[in-house]
Amino acid sequence: MKSIAFTVNGQTVNVSTYPAKPLLDVLRDDLNLTGSKECCGKGECGSCSIILEGEAVCSCLILTGQVEGKKITTIEGIGTVENMDPLQKAFAEEGAHVIKNRQWEQGKSASVIRGISAFDSECGAVLLVNVDQPVPSNSINQLIDSHQRLQGKIHLPVFQGRRGHPVLFSTELLPDLREISEECQGVKSIIRKYDTEIVHVPMTDPSVLYNFNTPADYEKGGQTCEFRK
């Protein structure tokens, strides 16, 4: 074992550990910084992302010995109540709420259920957007406009005849959404159940079909999607 010093969220720490131990494990187990999650273990999903010397990296792929003397920022170090990050400030100004799912290991269904638990009775619809999926504002506006003008429990974007995402659900379906599970394919089970009540919304942007899972996916999508304009 070796004593390894580095800076985390502005504070110098000194950890006695093996240099070959994954940084993610040190952050979570030794420093109790659990905002970075272990999921794929291959550096593809981004759940363990941190900022290392100004660059976003996957901490599951970084050895602790590699960060000696370097600066790290985890999700816990991004913004405070007194000094908000620009994104946090925008959320606060718009009256948005961030709901944390502490049962994230149970999959996306658990996150959906946790999120909709915060809705009030005046909510008219639910728009489900993947956190790592950039969506042009125009696409979102088209889905909202469709919901306001047309009957239909589900409003789903379509590009060249293919269904995409995000998907907008009427709050009539909240009881169904509260019962989803990974075993039944989550939200997809609701789409199958109400297939005849779906309003298909034509889109001009192919990004509604994309799945951004790797840096290559983002590079490809950024060359064609309207959110870059």
Protein Blocks (a to p, Z undefined) as FASTA:
>chain_A
ZZddddeehiacdddddfklcfklmmmmmnopakbccfklnopnommgcceehiacdfkl
pcfklmgoiacddfklgopfklccfklmmmmmnopacdddfklmnojklmmmmmmmmpcf
klmbdcdddfklccdfklmmmmmmmmmmpgcfbdcddeehiacddddddfklmmmmmmgc
fklopmmmmmmmmmmmcccdddfbfklmpccfbfklmmmmmmmpmklZZ
